[in-house]
Amino acid sequence: MAKIQANTPKGMRDFGPEQMRRRRFLFQTLESLFLEFGYQAIETPSMELLETLTGKYGEEGDRLIFKVLNSGDFFKKLSPVLAGGQSPDAKKHLPLLSEKALRYDLTIPFARFVAQHQNEISFPFKRYQIQPVWRADSPQKGRYREFYQCDIDVLGSDSLFLEAEMIRMYAEGFYRLGLPDIQIQINHRGILAGIAEAIQAPEQLRALTVTLDKMDKLPLDTIKEILHKEGFSVDQIRMLDPILALGSGDTPELMAPYIGQTQAGSEAIHALREVFELSLAPGPLAGAAQLVFNPCLARGLDYYTGCIFEVTLPGSGMGSLGGGGRYDNLTEMFGLNSRSGIGVSFGAERIYDILEAKEAWPKEIQQGPEFFFLHFDRSGALKALSWMEKLRQAGHTTLLYPDAAKIQKQMKYADSQGARYVCSLGSEELAQRSIQIKDMESGEKVTLSDAEFAERINQGYYGTH
């Protein structure tokens, strides 16, 4: 049999035990937060019908959807086209090749789920979802082709209290993860619509938003060059100057002289003012999190209609660590009357990478089994099994080396597993009805009688003093 090179596809990764302990900490921390705020868990399939996903993320998003080939002889279905000398049309003949796709995000599947199960749920419906998604993107630092999203959404209410709730959840979530200094940027699609109207270019709203969304990546002169290439006049670009000059410490009210006369702009300024007030009413945000108005924040997805968010960690060089926003018509395409919704996502993979780079993982998640039992012989191993049962019932993790190998080899293995205590039950300990425990952190040892060890299990203390 020919040898196969052991590699993963580009943009996809393996996770070893240590990485999984860290990822589990990340996911469990967020899941605990979601539950505290009254969100319920759902899961949707890895694959959706292709028609469910396409046309929801814009042209660029559609290009990044991983399509799944139909089973069976799909080329047979194409043969009449090829026999007629025609070149297959990608859009027209795609259903012959692919009817399904890997999900691109969790929001569109959520909208489909709600429409499909509308008679089984109560509105407003608050859900959280922690599952992988796939994008046929170019892999780079912090960007993968398979990655997890941690989403929260509420469907069935247009209350701005929900925007405020998600802002506080962002602050609290990153604080618990050890990243308290985040910046939560906020804008409103109405701000962007008001800008386009104020410079007399309402029909160019999409080109304007796509370009302004690059403000954090490109120099201002480059932004203006792109706008000029998109058909904006010199006067229109000049009218943008005071807006583009607004800093991160400025407030939505400062937009009033420029877009306050437009309906979309006026309504957006009012909504943002209310969100700021509601977000800060209970008190300061957790940690050192900042809520910052950014009039150029656009978010690329086409379905946002109201407030939009993006989370960054200044100085990390990682880009967005989360984002989302308000959407008002996402369920209509699935036959459910329009229901206002709002959702945000925590960028689990980038959060992981930052915690890894900062070596900011909590010490307790680095440990392996709390109690590692050496294997001397059958009698000692059987006694170890008895103690392990008692320890597990008390909530501890245990591990017995499966073979009676050399003790040096077993100790090396215990160290590699990150064991907290190493327990010895050799012939001497068995004869004296005792157990020797070595603290792997201090290196100290203590010998306890069976009765003393049983008492310590009840007390939850295992130190050497």
Secondary structure, DSSP 8 states (H G I E B T S, - for coil): ---------TT-----HHHHHHHHHHHHHHHHHHHHTT-EE----SEEEHHHHTTSSHHHHHHT--EE--SS-HHHHHHHHHHTT----HHHHHHHH-SEEE-S-SHHHHHHHHHHTGGGS-SSEEEEEEEEEE-----BTTB-SEEEEEEEEEES---HHHHHHHHHHHHHHHHHTT-TT-EEEEEEHHHHHHHHHHTT-GGGHHHHHHHHTTTTTS-HHHHHHHHHHTT--HHHHHHHHHHHT--TT--GGGGHHHHTTSHHHHHHHHHHHHHHHHHHTTSS-STT-EEEE-TT---S-TT--SEEEEEE-TTS----SEEEEEESSTTGGGT-----EEEEEE-HHHHHHHHHHHT---GGGG---SEEE---SHHHHHHHHHHHHHHHHTT--EEE-SS---HHHHHHHHHHTT-SEEEE--HHHHHTTEEEEEETTT--EEEEEHHHHHHHHHHT-----
